[in-house]
């Protein structure tokens, strides 16, 4: 058990350090999906602590939106990356992208530091950029791209669609919670 926890912590640190080999490792490790899920939840919780003034309901809504966004973005990335913009070497699955993109949320754990009011804005900004860079690396590795530019394009296209889905979900959840 201790070794598994140590290995998991090591993976989180390596993902945050933008270690391309880590993303190859979790892409190939089918058992890493649960770890990726935990990373996404912990990252969401770290960010939610700063907006926790909305209470448990707000934190719960934030986690639901984050998990849905992770799944939607991974699926969109899979479709865009393997069907619309593949390279000759591209071969991937939806679950491989779930694993790699999940670990790209690792820098979001640092958002827990944002509970300090005067640094929350900069912490969120820096970790958001860091997570986007991690996702580009995760996508490049999972889709076996040689081109980082292609991975950036796939991430940006998926991001726009994911934001639209998240905005709709957020408005529906807030509207439902208000009733």
Secondary structure, DSSP 8 states (H G I E B T S, - for coil): -HHHHHHHHHHHHHHHTT-HHHHHHHHH-GGGHHHHHHHHHHHHHHHHTTSGGGHHHHHHHHHHHHHHHHHHHHHHHHHIIIIIS--TT----HHHHHHHHHHTTGGGGGGGGGGSGGGHHHHHHHHHHHHHHHHHHHHHHHTT-S-HHHHHHHHHHHHHHHHHHHHHHHHHHHHHHH-
